[in-house]
Amino acid sequence: MYGDQETLVAAGDCVHHRPGIVHYLFDYSPDMEYLEIVGPADFKTIDMPAPCAVPVPKGW
């Protein structure tokens, strides 16, 4: 989720998001792996309430 928009990704996808956007992962497979690259390195994480209800996982 990026803000209140569900964003589907697949193996090999690259996703770039703007600074400050509320985002989170949901409904991912148990064997999912991802690499997160962050810059600059002195960023901070701030816990925020979700911008919308989390969609129900579709199941694998």
Sequence and secondary structure as in RCSB ss.txt:
>XXXX:A:sequence
MYGDQETLVAAGDCVHHRPGIVHYLFDYSPDMEYLEIVGPADFKTIDMPAPCAVPVPKGW
>XXXX:A:secstr
 BTTB     TT      TT  B   S  TT       SSTT        SS        
